């Protein structure tokens, strides 16, 4: 099974509450590589690569167990590019 790329935008109270670091811990536990970055509009943008089931599990975790308050997760999938080594917080 080929790896895929998840691009997700998470809206709500997700900045200043440890959300990106929590996301990194979840992604690492799932064996994903990528990055979580604060956006100027108050959202967090997540790009992650790995097996589709692990990416879908990350989205489920973002929607239910994340710190702060998640109002909305917009997620899309594409072919992985392989440009990440590990999971970073930007």
C-alpha positions, 0 to 999 in steps of 0.5 A: 500500500502506497503512502498518502499525504493528509492536508488538514486545517483545524479550526477552533481554540487550537493555538496556545494550548499545546495542540501542535505538540499533542498532534506531533505526539499522536503522529509519531505514535502512528508512525507518520511524518509531517508538520503542524504549523500555526496559521495567522487566521488562528487555525493549525495546518497539518501535513502528514504522510503515511499509510491511509489508515494511520492518517484517518486515525489522526483525523479522528483523534484531531476531531475528538481527543485534542487539547483546546477546542476543535470546531472543525477539521477540513481534511484532504488526501493526495499522493505522498511526496516523501518530503518529510523526515519525522514530524515537526512543529513549525 
